Amino acid sequence: MPRPRSSTSNLVRLLNRSSGPIYALNEKRKVIFCNEACATWLKLDVDDIVGKVLEYHSRELDESILEILSGLCPPPEVFSGIESQSIVVAKYPDAIWSRRKARFLPLEEDGGFVGIIAYVDGKDLPSGTTSLEGPTSESQQLHDLIIEHRKSLARRFPMTTLAGKSDSIKHIRQKVSLALKQPTNVVITGPIGIGKQHLARTIHYNHTPSFSGALTPIACEIITDEMLTSIITDFIQECSRTQSFDSSTLLLLNIDKLQTPEARILNTLLLEAPQPILTISTSSIGLSELVESKNFPEALAARLSTLPIHIPSLADRPEDIPALAQLILESKNIGRDEQVSGFTPEAMDILIDHPWHGNCSELEEIIEASVVNCTNYEVTAADLPDAIRLARDADRHQRIPTVTPQLDQTLEDVEYLLISETLSATDGNKAEAARRLGISRARLIRRWQALQNRNHENNGQA
Protein backbone atom coordinates (compact mmCIF):
# COMPACT_ATOMS: atom_id res chain seq x y z
CA MET A 1 0.00 0.00 0.00
CA PRO A 2 1.55 3.35 -1.00
CA ARG A 3 2.58 5.67 1.82
CA PRO A 4 0.31 8.74 2.10
CA ARG A 5 1.85 12.03 1.10
CA SER A 6 3.02 14.14 4.03
CA SER A 7 1.36 17.47 4.71
CA THR A 8 4.63 19.19 3.74
CA SER A 9 4.70 17.48 0.34
CA ASN A 10 1.08 18.42 -0.24
CA LEU A 11 1.82 22.05 0.63
CA VAL A 12 4.83 22.20 -1.68
CA ARG A 13 2.80 20.62 -4.46
CA LEU A 14 0.00 23.15 -3.90
CA LEU A 15 2.36 26.13 -3.92
CA ASN A 16 4.07 24.88 -7.07
CA ARG A 17 0.70 24.79 -8.80
CA SER A 18 0.31 28.52 -8.21
CA SER A 19 0.79 30.64 -11.33
CA GLY A 20 2.14 33.48 -9.20
CA PRO A 21 5.70 33.57 -7.79
CA ILE A 22 5.95 32.50 -4.14
CA TYR A 23 9.04 32.21 -1.99
CA ALA A 24 9.74 31.77 1.71
CA LEU A 25 12.56 32.90 4.01
CA ASN A 26 13.54 31.73 7.47
CA GLU A 27 14.32 34.08 10.35
CA LYS A 28 17.91 34.46 9.06
CA ARG A 29 16.68 35.75 5.66
CA LYS A 30 17.71 32.52 3.93
CA VAL A 31 15.49 31.36 1.06
CA ILE A 32 14.02 28.01 2.14
CA PHE A 33 11.42 27.63 -0.61
CA CYS A 34 10.82 28.92 -4.12
CA ASN A 35 8.00 27.70 -6.33
CA GLU A 36 8.41 26.98 -10.02
CA ALA A 37 6.62 30.18 -11.04
CA CYS A 38 9.11 32.22 -9.01
CA ALA A 39 12.10 30.45 -10.57
CA THR A 40 10.64 31.05 -14.03
CA TRP A 41 10.11 34.74 -13.25
CA LEU A 42 13.70 35.10 -12.01
CA LYS A 43 15.07 33.09 -14.99
CA LEU A 44 16.96 30.84 -12.58
CA ASP A 45 16.82 27.24 -11.40
CA VAL A 46 15.20 26.56 -8.03
CA ASP A 47 18.51 25.15 -6.76
CA ASP A 48 20.20 28.47 -7.58
CA ILE A 49 17.73 30.34 -5.39
CA VAL A 50 17.13 28.14 -2.34
CA GLY A 51 19.83 28.59 0.28
CA LYS A 52 20.72 32.16 -0.67
CA VAL A 53 20.62 34.85 2.06
CA LEU A 54 18.86 38.09 1.07
CA GLU A 55 19.81 41.58 2.27
CA TYR A 56 17.77 44.79 2.20
CA HIS A 57 19.62 47.29 0.01
CA SER A 58 19.70 48.79 -3.47
CA ARG A 59 23.41 48.46 -4.27
CA GLU A 60 24.79 46.39 -7.14
CA LEU A 61 26.56 43.13 -6.31
CA ASP A 62 29.36 41.36 -8.16
CA GLU A 63 27.86 37.86 -8.06
CA SER A 64 25.24 37.58 -10.80
CA ILE A 65 22.77 35.34 -8.94
CA LEU A 66 22.86 37.45 -5.78
CA GLU A 67 22.44 40.55 -7.94
CA ILE A 68 19.28 39.08 -9.51
CA LEU A 69 17.94 38.16 -6.06
CA SER A 70 18.98 41.37 -4.26
CA GLY A 71 15.68 43.06 -5.04
CA LEU A 72 13.58 40.40 -3.27
CA CYS A 73 14.40 41.04 0.40
CA PRO A 74 11.37 42.10 2.46
CA PRO A 75 11.54 45.31 4.52
CA PRO A 76 13.27 44.54 7.86
CA GLU A 77 10.13 45.33 9.87
CA VAL A 78 8.54 42.16 8.47
CA PHE A 79 11.11 40.18 10.47
CA SER A 80 9.64 41.82 13.56
CA GLY A 81 6.26 40.27 12.76
CA ILE A 82 4.71 43.18 10.84
CA GLU A 83 2.78 42.26 7.69
CA SER A 84 3.80 44.47 4.77
CA GLN A 85 3.81 45.04 1.03
CA SER A 86 6.55 46.40 -1.20
CA ILE A 87 7.93 46.45 -4.73
CA VAL A 88 10.28 43.56 -5.50
CA VAL A 89 12.64 43.52 -8.46
CA ALA A 90 14.14 40.79 -10.60
CA LYS A 91 17.42 42.42 -11.70
CA TYR A 92 18.27 40.59 -14.89
CA PRO A 93 21.84 40.89 -16.25
CA ASP A 94 20.53 42.16 -19.60
CA ALA A 95 19.50 45.44 -17.88
CA ILE A 96 15.78 44.71 -18.34
CA TRP A 97 14.29 44.60 -14.85
CA SER A 98 10.95 43.17 -13.78
CA ARG A 99 9.24 45.11 -10.95
CA ARG A 100 6.21 43.62 -9.20
CA LYS A 101 4.11 44.11 -6.10
CA ALA A 102 4.74 41.61 -3.30
CA ARG A 103 2.95 40.92 -0.02
CA PHE A 104 4.94 39.62 2.92
CA LEU A 105 3.27 37.50 5.60
CA PRO A 106 5.24 36.83 8.82
CA LEU A 107 5.03 33.25 10.10
CA GLU A 108 4.96 32.38 13.79
CA GLU A 109 5.32 29.19 15.78
CA ASP A 110 4.53 29.00 19.50
CA GLY A 111 4.40 32.79 19.61
CA GLY A 112 7.84 33.24 18.03
CA PHE A 113 8.80 34.49 14.58
CA VAL A 114 10.10 31.72 12.31
CA GLY A 115 10.00 33.14 8.79
CA ILE A 116 8.21 34.92 5.97
CA ILE A 117 6.21 33.85 2.97
CA ALA A 118 6.16 36.23 0.01
CA TYR A 119 3.39 36.37 -2.60
CA VAL A 120 4.40 38.16 -5.81
CA ASP A 121 1.91 39.46 -8.38
CA GLY A 122 1.88 37.70 -11.73
CA LYS A 123 2.27 40.91 -13.76
CA ASP A 124 4.88 43.67 -13.85
CA LEU A 125 4.07 47.12 -12.51
CA PRO A 126 3.70 49.95 -15.04
CA SER A 127 6.99 51.66 -15.89
CA GLY A 128 7.79 54.54 -13.54
CA THR A 129 5.77 53.22 -10.59
CA THR A 130 7.68 54.25 -7.44
CA SER A 131 5.08 53.58 -4.74
CA LEU A 132 2.11 51.34 -4.04
CA GLU A 133 -1.41 52.13 -2.98
CA GLY A 134 -2.17 51.05 0.55
CA PRO A 135 -0.08 50.92 3.71
CA THR A 136 3.60 51.44 2.94
CA SER A 137 6.11 53.24 5.15
CA GLU A 138 8.05 56.31 4.05
CA SER A 139 11.23 54.20 4.19
CA GLN A 140 9.74 51.66 1.76
CA GLN A 141 8.69 54.44 -0.60
CA LEU A 142 12.24 55.83 -0.55
CA HIS A 143 13.63 52.33 -1.15
CA ASP A 144 11.37 51.86 -4.18
CA LEU A 145 12.25 55.32 -5.51
CA ILE A 146 15.99 54.61 -5.25
CA ILE A 147 15.65 51.34 -7.14
CA GLU A 148 13.71 53.09 -9.91
CA HIS A 149 16.50 55.68 -10.20
CA ARG A 150 19.15 52.98 -10.25
CA LYS A 151 17.30 51.20 -13.03
CA SER A 152 17.89 54.15 -15.35
CA LEU A 153 21.24 55.42 -14.05
CA ALA A 154 24.51 54.28 -12.52
CA ARG A 155 24.07 50.56 -12.91
CA ARG A 156 27.75 49.69 -12.39
CA PHE A 157 28.75 52.12 -9.66
CA PRO A 158 26.93 53.23 -6.47
CA MET A 159 24.66 56.19 -7.21
CA THR A 160 24.77 58.02 -3.86
CA THR A 161 25.40 61.43 -5.45
CA LEU A 162 22.43 61.05 -7.80
CA ALA A 163 19.76 60.17 -5.22
CA GLY A 164 17.05 62.72 -4.47
CA LYS A 165 14.07 64.55 -5.92
CA SER A 166 15.08 68.24 -5.98
CA ASP A 167 15.07 70.15 -9.25
CA SER A 168 18.86 70.41 -8.93
CA ILE A 169 19.43 66.66 -8.70
CA LYS A 170 16.94 65.98 -11.51
CA HIS A 171 18.93 68.38 -13.69
CA ILE A 172 22.16 66.61 -12.72
CA ARG A 173 20.69 63.22 -13.67
CA GLN A 174 19.72 64.65 -17.06
CA LYS A 175 23.27 65.87 -17.62
CA VAL A 176 24.71 62.53 -16.51
CA SER A 177 22.43 60.82 -19.03
CA LEU A 178 23.87 63.07 -21.74
CA ALA A 179 27.42 62.21 -20.65
CA LEU A 180 26.62 58.49 -20.77
CA LYS A 181 25.07 58.64 -24.23
CA GLN A 182 27.90 60.63 -25.76
CA PRO A 183 31.22 60.58 -23.86
CA THR A 184 32.55 64.12 -23.60
CA ASN A 185 34.74 66.28 -21.38
CA VAL A 186 32.94 66.90 -18.09
CA VAL A 187 33.76 69.28 -15.24
CA ILE A 188 32.03 68.65 -11.91
CA THR A 189 31.89 71.51 -9.42
CA GLY A 190 30.62 71.70 -5.86
CA PRO A 191 31.66 72.10 -2.22
CA ILE A 192 33.97 69.76 -0.31
CA GLY A 193 32.40 66.44 0.64
CA ILE A 194 29.54 66.63 -1.88
CA GLY A 195 30.70 63.61 -3.92
CA LYS A 196 32.38 65.07 -7.01
CA GLN A 197 34.88 62.23 -7.40
CA HIS A 198 32.10 59.70 -6.79
CA LEU A 199 30.04 61.19 -9.62
CA ALA A 200 33.08 61.28 -11.89
CA ARG A 201 33.63 57.56 -11.42
CA THR A 202 29.91 56.92 -11.92
CA ILE A 203 30.06 58.64 -15.31
CA HIS A 204 33.22 56.83 -16.43
CA TYR A 205 32.09 53.34 -15.46
CA ASN A 206 28.66 53.72 -17.05
CA HIS A 207 29.44 55.13 -20.48
CA THR A 208 28.50 51.85 -22.18
CA PRO A 209 27.76 48.31 -20.94
CA SER A 210 31.12 47.19 -22.32
CA PHE A 211 33.05 50.29 -21.24
CA SER A 212 36.42 48.93 -20.14
CA GLY A 213 38.86 51.77 -20.70
CA ALA A 214 41.22 52.92 -17.97
CA LEU A 215 40.39 55.67 -15.50
CA THR A 216 43.61 57.49 -14.60
CA PRO A 217 43.31 59.91 -11.65
CA ILE A 218 45.64 62.88 -11.24
CA ALA A 219 45.76 64.77 -7.92
CA CYS A 220 46.22 68.29 -9.25
CA GLU A 221 47.08 69.87 -5.89
CA ILE A 222 50.32 67.87 -5.55
CA ILE A 223 51.29 67.09 -9.15
CA THR A 224 54.60 68.42 -10.51
CA ASP A 225 55.32 69.25 -14.13
CA GLU A 226 57.52 66.15 -14.52
CA MET A 227 54.94 63.84 -12.95
CA LEU A 228 52.17 65.36 -15.06
CA THR A 229 54.13 64.92 -18.29
CA SER A 230 55.04 61.33 -17.41
CA ILE A 231 51.49 60.29 -16.46
CA ILE A 232 49.85 61.77 -19.55
CA THR A 233 52.57 60.45 -21.88
CA ASP A 234 52.08 56.94 -20.48
CA PHE A 235 48.29 57.38 -20.76
CA ILE A 236 48.56 58.35 -24.44
CA GLN A 237 50.88 55.44 -25.21
CA GLU A 238 48.54 52.94 -23.54
CA CYS A 239 45.49 54.34 -25.35
CA SER A 240 47.36 54.11 -28.66
CA ARG A 241 48.41 50.53 -27.96
CA THR A 242 44.90 49.37 -26.96
CA GLN A 243 42.95 51.67 -29.29
CA SER A 244 41.00 52.96 -26.29
CA PHE A 245 41.04 56.75 -26.68
CA ASP A 246 37.23 56.76 -26.82
CA SER A 247 36.83 54.74 -23.61
CA SER A 248 39.72 55.82 -21.36
CA THR A 249 39.48 58.87 -19.12
CA LEU A 250 41.82 61.25 -17.34
CA LEU A 251 40.32 62.14 -13.96
CA LEU A 252 41.68 65.57 -13.00
CA LEU A 253 40.95 65.87 -9.28
CA ASN A 254 40.75 69.41 -7.86
CA ILE A 255 41.70 71.11 -11.12
CA ASP A 256 41.30 74.45 -9.30
CA LYS A 257 44.39 73.54 -7.25
CA LEU A 258 46.59 73.07 -10.34
CA GLN A 259 49.42 75.58 -10.47
CA THR A 260 49.75 77.85 -13.51
CA PRO A 261 52.89 76.22 -15.02
CA GLU A 262 51.34 72.74 -14.76
CA ALA A 263 48.07 74.06 -16.23
CA ARG A 264 49.94 75.30 -19.29
CA ILE A 265 51.75 71.97 -19.67
CA LEU A 266 48.44 70.11 -19.39
CA ASN A 267 46.91 72.30 -22.08
CA THR A 268 49.84 71.60 -24.42
CA LEU A 269 49.80 67.83 -23.80
CA LEU A 270 46.05 67.60 -24.49
CA LEU A 271 46.39 69.75 -27.59
CA GLU A 272 49.25 67.66 -29.02
CA ALA A 273 47.71 64.23 -28.32
CA PRO A 274 47.22 62.13 -31.50
CA GLN A 275 43.51 61.78 -30.68
CA PRO A 276 41.16 63.70 -28.36
CA ILE A 277 41.54 62.63 -24.73
CA LEU A 278 38.44 62.24 -22.57
CA THR A 279 38.67 64.14 -19.29
CA ILE A 280 36.53 64.47 -16.19
CA SER A 281 37.61 67.29 -13.88
CA THR A 282 36.50 68.19 -10.36
CA SER A 283 36.67 71.67 -8.89
CA SER A 284 35.26 73.67 -6.00
CA ILE A 285 34.55 76.59 -8.38
CA GLY A 286 33.57 76.93 -12.03
CA LEU A 287 36.42 77.02 -14.52
CA SER A 288 35.29 80.40 -15.87
CA GLU A 289 35.74 81.80 -12.37
CA LEU A 290 39.12 80.09 -12.26
CA VAL A 291 40.20 81.90 -15.43
CA GLU A 292 39.12 85.24 -13.95
CA SER A 293 40.60 84.73 -10.49
CA LYS A 294 44.03 83.36 -11.45
CA ASN A 295 46.30 82.79 -14.43
CA PHE A 296 44.49 79.66 -15.66
CA PRO A 297 44.58 79.12 -19.45
CA GLU A 298 41.24 80.06 -20.96
CA ALA A 299 41.71 77.52 -23.76
CA LEU A 300 42.22 74.74 -21.20
CA ALA A 301 39.12 75.79 -19.28
CA ALA A 302 37.06 75.65 -22.48
CA ARG A 303 38.53 72.26 -23.45
CA LEU A 304 37.76 70.68 -20.08
CA SER A 305 34.25 72.04 -19.57
CA THR A 306 32.26 70.86 -22.58
CA LEU A 307 29.62 69.58 -20.14
CA PRO A 308 29.61 71.37 -16.75
CA ILE A 309 27.78 69.73 -13.84
CA HIS A 310 27.32 71.62 -10.57
CA ILE A 311 26.32 69.76 -7.38
CA PRO A 312 24.80 72.15 -4.81
CA SER A 313 25.47 71.69 -1.10
CA LEU A 314 23.03 69.60 0.95
CA ALA A 315 22.01 72.74 2.82
CA ASP A 316 20.65 74.11 -0.47
CA ARG A 317 18.54 71.01 -1.22
CA PRO A 318 17.19 69.51 2.03
CA GLU A 319 14.49 67.65 0.09
CA ASP A 320 17.21 65.29 -1.20
CA ILE A 321 18.34 64.23 2.27
CA PRO A 322 15.66 61.51 2.82
CA ALA A 323 16.65 59.60 -0.34
CA LEU A 324 20.38 60.10 0.26
CA ALA A 325 20.08 58.98 3.87
CA GLN A 326 17.99 55.93 2.89
CA LEU A 327 20.48 54.89 0.20
CA ILE A 328 23.46 55.21 2.54
CA LEU A 329 21.62 53.35 5.31
CA GLU A 330 20.73 50.45 3.01
CA SER A 331 24.35 50.14 1.90
CA LYS A 332 25.24 49.49 5.56
CA ASN A 333 22.94 46.44 5.55
CA ILE A 334 25.31 44.55 3.26
CA GLY A 335 27.09 41.86 5.26
CA ARG A 336 25.24 42.65 8.52
CA ASP A 337 23.14 40.15 10.42
CA GLU A 338 20.78 42.88 11.64
CA GLN A 339 19.02 44.76 8.84
CA VAL A 340 17.65 48.30 9.18
CA SER A 341 14.64 49.52 7.21
CA GLY A 342 14.93 53.31 7.48
CA PHE A 343 14.41 56.22 9.86
CA THR A 344 11.60 57.25 12.17
CA PRO A 345 9.96 60.57 11.23
CA GLU A 346 11.61 62.32 14.19
CA ALA A 347 15.07 61.05 13.23
CA MET A 348 14.55 62.09 9.61
CA ASP A 349 13.44 65.57 10.67
CA ILE A 350 16.68 65.98 12.63
CA LEU A 351 18.70 64.92 9.58
CA ILE A 352 16.83 67.36 7.34
CA ASP A 353 17.32 70.26 9.76
CA HIS A 354 21.08 69.67 10.20
CA PRO A 355 23.29 72.20 8.32
CA TRP A 356 25.59 69.48 6.86
CA HIS A 357 28.73 71.56 6.50
CA GLY A 358 30.56 68.35 5.52
CA ASN A 359 27.86 67.45 2.95
CA CYS A 360 27.60 63.79 1.84
CA SER A 361 30.79 62.76 3.65
CA GLU A 362 29.39 63.98 6.96
CA LEU A 363 26.00 62.41 6.22
CA GLU A 364 27.61 59.01 5.63
CA GLU A 365 29.58 59.21 8.89
CA ILE A 366 26.45 60.10 10.86
CA ILE A 367 24.39 57.30 9.33
CA GLU A 368 27.11 54.71 9.82
CA ALA A 369 27.24 55.56 13.53
CA SER A 370 23.42 55.56 13.73
CA VAL A 371 23.16 52.07 12.22
CA VAL A 372 25.66 50.77 14.77
CA ASN A 373 23.57 52.31 17.58
CA CYS A 374 20.26 51.02 16.17
CA THR A 375 18.63 48.16 18.10
CA ASN A 376 15.40 47.93 16.09
CA TYR A 377 14.44 47.91 12.42
CA GLU A 378 14.35 51.74 12.27
CA VAL A 379 16.89 54.38 13.28
CA THR A 380 15.33 56.55 15.98
CA ALA A 381 16.35 60.02 17.16
CA ALA A 382 18.07 58.38 20.14
CA ASP A 383 20.24 56.33 17.75
CA LEU A 384 21.70 59.44 16.11
CA PRO A 385 25.19 60.38 17.33
CA ASP A 386 25.43 62.90 20.17
CA ALA A 387 27.15 65.37 17.83
CA ILE A 388 24.13 65.88 15.57
CA ARG A 389 21.64 66.05 18.45
CA LEU A 390 23.84 68.49 20.40
CA ALA A 391 24.21 70.62 17.28
CA ARG A 392 20.43 70.72 16.93
CA ASP A 393 19.95 71.69 20.58
CA ALA A 394 22.62 74.41 20.31
CA ASP A 395 20.99 75.77 17.17
CA ARG A 396 17.61 75.83 18.87
CA HIS A 397 19.10 77.63 21.87
CA GLN A 398 20.62 80.30 19.63
CA ARG A 399 17.36 80.78 17.77
CA ILE A 400 15.07 81.10 20.80
CA PRO A 401 13.83 84.72 20.62
CA THR A 402 12.58 86.83 23.47
CA VAL A 403 9.03 87.31 22.28
CA THR A 404 5.64 87.99 23.64
CA PRO A 405 2.83 85.43 23.40
CA GLN A 406 1.22 87.66 20.78
CA LEU A 407 4.26 87.27 18.51
CA ASP A 408 4.21 83.49 18.96
CA GLN A 409 0.58 83.54 17.95
CA THR A 410 1.38 85.68 14.90
CA LEU A 411 4.17 83.33 13.78
CA GLU A 412 1.85 80.33 14.02
CA ASP A 413 -0.73 82.22 11.99
CA VAL A 414 1.87 82.89 9.30
CA GLU A 415 2.95 79.24 9.35
CA TYR A 416 -0.68 78.09 9.06
CA LEU A 417 -1.26 80.44 6.11
CA LEU A 418 1.95 79.32 4.37
CA ILE A 419 1.15 75.61 4.65
CA SER A 420 -2.49 76.18 3.72
CA GLU A 421 -1.62 78.11 0.56
CA THR A 422 1.03 75.57 -0.45
CA LEU A 423 -1.41 72.68 -0.04
CA SER A 424 -3.95 74.62 -2.09
CA ALA A 425 -1.39 75.27 -4.83
CA THR A 426 -0.56 71.56 -5.00
CA ASP A 427 -4.22 70.42 -4.94
CA GLY A 428 -3.70 68.83 -1.54
CA ASN A 429 -0.65 66.80 -2.59
CA LYS A 430 1.24 66.67 0.71
CA ALA A 431 4.40 65.19 -0.80
CA GLU A 432 4.68 68.01 -3.34
CA ALA A 433 3.79 70.63 -0.71
CA ALA A 434 6.51 69.28 1.58
CA ARG A 435 9.01 69.43 -1.28
CA ARG A 436 8.18 73.07 -1.97
CA LEU A 437 8.45 73.94 1.72
CA GLY A 438 11.75 72.07 2.07
CA ILE A 439 10.56 69.70 4.81
CA SER A 440 9.68 66.01 4.99
CA ARG A 441 6.15 64.85 4.23
CA ALA A 442 5.83 63.36 7.72
CA ARG A 443 6.89 66.63 9.31
CA LEU A 444 4.41 68.63 7.22
CA ILE A 445 1.55 66.31 8.22
CA ARG A 446 2.41 66.53 11.92
CA ARG A 447 2.77 70.33 11.84
CA TRP A 448 -0.40 70.83 9.81
CA GLN A 449 -2.41 68.67 12.20
CA ALA A 450 -1.01 70.58 15.19
CA LEU A 451 -1.92 73.95 13.65
CA GLN A 452 -5.40 72.74 12.74
CA ASN A 453 -5.94 71.47 16.29
CA ARG A 454 -4.79 74.83 17.67
CA ASN A 455 -7.24 76.71 15.45
CA HIS A 456 -10.02 74.33 16.44
CA GLU A 457 -9.30 74.89 20.15
CA ASN A 458 -9.14 78.66 19.68
CA ASN A 459 -12.45 78.66 17.81
CA GLY A 460 -13.99 76.56 20.56
CA GLN A 461 -12.86 79.00 23.23
CA ALA A 462 -14.15 81.94 21.22
N, C-alpha and C positions, 0 to 999 in steps of 0.2 A: 504494500500500500504506500503510495507516494507521501512524503512528509509534507505537511501543510506549510504554505509560505509563512514566514515570520511577518509580524506587523511592520518591521523595518523595511523588508523587501517590498511589501505592498505599498508602503509610503513612497519609496524610491520610484517604484513603477508608476505610481499615480503622478508624481511630480514630473517624471520624464515624459508623460503623455501631454503635459501642458504645452501649449503653443507659445507661451510667454516665457522669457528667461527668468530662471529662479536660481539663486545661490544662497548658501548658508555659511556663516562664520562662527567659530567658537569664541570664547571670551578673550582669546589672545589675538583676535583678528585673522586667524588662519582659515582659509577656505576649506571647509570640510565636505561640501557638496556643491555640485554644479549640474544642472539638468542639461539635456542634449540641446534644447533650444538656446540656452545661454552660451554653450560652447560654439554653436553655429553662429550666433550673433557676434561673438568675439573672434571668430575665425581661428579658433584654437581647438586642440584636442582636450577632452575632459582631464586627462592625466597631466596636461601642462598647467591646468588651473588649480586643481585640488592640491592642497599642501602649501600654496603660496600665502605669505603674510601681507596684508594690505595696510597701507599707511595713508593718512588723510593729509594730502598736500596737492599742489598743482605744478610742481617742478617736473622737469623731464629727467628720465632715468636712462642709464646706459644700456641695461639689459632689456632686450626687445619685449619679452613676455611680461616682465614687471611694468614696463612702460604702457603696454596695452591695458593691463589690469589696474594701473594706478588711479584711474578715474572711477573705480567702483567702491572705494572705501566709504562706509556710512559716516555721517557726522559723529564725532566722539560722544555726544550726549546720548546717543542710542545705546552705548555700552554702559550707561548709567540707568538703563531701563526705560528711557523715554522714546515712545513711538514717534517716527518722523518720516518725512519725505524729502527728496532731493533730486537733483539732476545727476545722473551717472553717465560716464563717457567711455566708449570703446575707442582707444587712441591707436588707430591702425597706423602701421609704418608708412603707408602710402599717402599720409597727410589728409586722408578723408576720414573725419571722425563721425561717430554715431552718438548722438546725445538723446537720452531718454529719461522719462520720469521713473523714479523708483520709490517704493514704499518699504520702510524698514520696520520689522516687528521684533521687538526684544523677546527672548525666550527665557523662561524661568523654570527652576526645578527646586522644590522644597524652599521656596521663598528667595532663592539666590539666582543671580544672572548667570546663564550658561552659554548664550550665543544669540545670533541674529539670523532671521531669514529675510531675504530681500526679494521682492516681487518687482520685476521690470516690465514696463509697458512694451507691447509688441511693435509699436511704431515710433519712429524718430520724432523729436520735437521740431517745430518749424525753425528754420534758420534764424538766428538772432535772438532766440528766447534766452533770457538771462535770469528769469525767476518764475516760480510756479504759483498758481492760485492756491489759496489755502494756507494753513499754518506752516510758515518757514521762518526761521530766525534770521536776524540781520546778518549774522556770520555766514549762514548758508547762502544767502543772496550774494554776499561779497565773494564767496568761494566760487559760485556759479559764474559771476561776472568775470572773475579773473581767468577762469578756464576758457570762456568765450573769447577774451582778449588774446590769450595764448594761442588759440586755434588759428588766429589770423596773423599773429606777429610773434617773432622771437621764439621759434620752435626749438632751436638748438642751443640757446643760451638763456639763463634766467632773465625774466623780463621785469625785475623790480622797478627800474626807472620808468617803465612805460605804464605802470598800473595807476588807475585813477579815472575820474570822470570830469575833471575841470576842462574848460575850453582850451587852456594852455596845453594840457597833456593830450587832448584829442588832436590838436594841431601838430604836436610833436609826433604822434603816431602816424599822421598823414605824411609828414616829411620822411619819417623812417621808411614808410612804404615806398616812397619815391626812390630813396637811396637803395632799397633792396631790388627794385625793378630795374634800375639803371645805375650801376656802380659809378660813383662820381666823388669828387673831393668834398669832404664834409668837415665843417668846423663846429664843434660843440662848445657852447659857452654856458657858464653858470657859476654859482658860488661854490666854495669848498664843501666837500661832503655830499654833493647833490647827486653824484653818480655819473659823471661825464665819461670816465674811463669805462665804466660798466656799459654805458650805451654805445660807446665806440666799438667794444668787442661784440656787442649784440648785432650791430650793423655788419661788421666784417663776417661773422660766422653764419649769417643768414642771407647773404647775397643770393645764393642759389642752393638747391638741395645738394649739389655735388661740389660746392665751393670748398676747395682744399688748399688754396694758396696760403703762403706764410703771412703771419701778422708780426711785424718787426717793430717793437716799441723803442722809442728814443726819449730819454728823460732830458728835456731841453734845459732845465735849470742847472744841470751839472755837466752837460756835454761840452767837450773842447772841439776846436776846429779839426784837429787830427782824428779824434774819435768819430766825429760826424762824417768826415770824408771817407774813413775806412768802412763804417757801417753802411753807408749808402752805396759805396762802390761794390761791396760784397753783395748787397741786396740786388743791385742791377745785374751783376754777373749771374747770380742764382736765378733770377727771373728770365734772363736770356737763355740759360742752360735748360730750364724746365718749361720755357714758353708760358710763363705764368704772370705776365705783366697785368693782365686783365683780372686776375684773381688774388694777387698779393697786395698787401697794404702796409704802408709806413704809418705807424701810430705815433704822432708827434705830441707827447704829453707836456702840458703847460707851455705851449708855444709862446705865451706872453712873457715867459721867463728867459727866452732865448736871447743871448747877447747880440748886439748889432753885427759884429764881424761874422759870427756863426750864421746869422740870418742871411747875410749876403752870400756866404758859401752855399748854404742850403738852396737859395734861389738859383745859383749858377748850376749846381748839381742836378736839380730837377729840370732846368731848362736844357741841359746838354744830354740828358738821358736819351737812349736810342728810341724809346717808346714812352708815352705818358705813364707816370707813376701815380697809382692811387694813394691818396693820403687821407687820414682822419686826424684832425688836430683837436686838442682840448685847450681851453683858455678861460680865465676868469672874467675877461672882458672881450668885447667884439674886436675883430682885427682892424676895422676901420678906426676905432678909438686908439688901437695900438699904433697905427700909422701916425695919428695926430699927436699922441703923447710922447713918442720916442722915435728914434731913427730906425724904424722898421720898414723894409722895402715895400713900397706900395704894390709893386708887381707880384711879390711873394704873397702878400695878403690877398690879392685878387685870385691868384692861382689856387690858394688853399681853401678859399671860402665860396666855392661854387654853390654849395648847399649849406647855409648856416642854420643851426638848430640851437635855440636858447632854452635852457631848463630853468624856470623860475625857482626861487627858494620855496621850501615847504610853508613858510610863514605867509607867502603870497597866494597859496592855493590849499587852504585847510581842508577843502572838500575831497582832496586826493588822499588824505591821511588814512581814512578807514580801509581803502583797498590796499594801500601800501603796507599798512600794519598787518592786515589779514594775510597778505602774501608772504611777508617776512615770518610771521608766526607759523604758517603752515610749513615753511621750509625747515623750521626747527623740529617738526614732527618726524622727519626722516631719521630713521635709526633709533628712535626713542620708544621705550615700552609704553609710556603714558602719552596719549595723544590729546591735543588741545584743539577745541573747536573754534574759538574766537575770543571776543572781549564782551564783558558786560557793558550795558549802556553807560554806566558811570565811569568805568575805566576808559571807554572810548572818548567820552567827553573830555577827560583829563588830557588824553593824547592830542585831541584836536586843539585844545586851548594852549598847549605848551608852545613856546616860541621857536623851538627847534633851530637854535643857532648853528648846530652841527649838521643840520639837514638829515639826509638818509642814513649817514653813518651813525649819527646819534640815535636815530630812531631804531636802527638795528640793534645797537647796544642795549637800549632800554627794553626792547621786546625780548631779547635773549635772556636778560636777567629776570624778566617777568615770567617767562615760561618755566625757568628753573624754580621760581617761587610758587608757581601755580600748583594747587593740590586738587583741583576739580577739572571739569572739562572746559571751563571758561576762565580767562584771566580777569580777576576782579581788581577794584581800585587798590585793595590791600596788597595785591601781588606786585604792583608797580614799585620800582625801586624808590627808596627814600628820597633820592635826589630830585625826581620829577614831582613828587608830592610836596616836598619842601619848597621847591621853586614855585609851585602853584600857590601854596599858602603865603609865601613872601609877596608874590604878585598881588594877591588879594589884599594883603595888609597895606601895601603901598597904594592901592586903588580905593581904599575905604574913604569916602569923603565925609566931611562934617556937614551934614545936611539936616534939614528939618523934615518932619514927616510929610509935609506938603510936597517937598521936592521928590521924596521917594514915590509918593502917589503919582506925581506928574511923570516921572520916568517910567513907571509901570504903564501909565496911559499911553505914552509914546510907544513903548514896546508892544502893547496890545494892538495899537493902530498899525504898526509896521508889519507885524505878523499877519494881521487880518487882511491888509491890502495885498501882501505877497501871496497869500492863499487864494485871494480873489483873482489875482493876475494869472495864477497857474491853474485856475478852475478846480481848486481844492486838492491838487496833487501835492501831497506833503513832501515827497522825496524831492521834487523840483523846487518847491518853496525852500526847503532846507538847504539845497545847493545854492540858491540865490542869496540866502542869508549867511552862508558860510558856516553852518552848524550841521550836526548830524540829524537824521530824521527822528531818531529816538529822543534827542534833546528837544527838538522843536515840538514834538507831541507832548512831552512832559510840561514844557513851559507854557504851551497854549492851553492845556487843561488847567494849569494852575491859575493863569490869568482869567480864564472863563469862570472858574470857581470863585475867584476874588470878586469879579463883577457881579456874579449871582448873589454872593453874600452881601455886597454893598447895596444891591437893589432890594434885597430882602429887608435890610435894616432901614432903608429909606421908606 
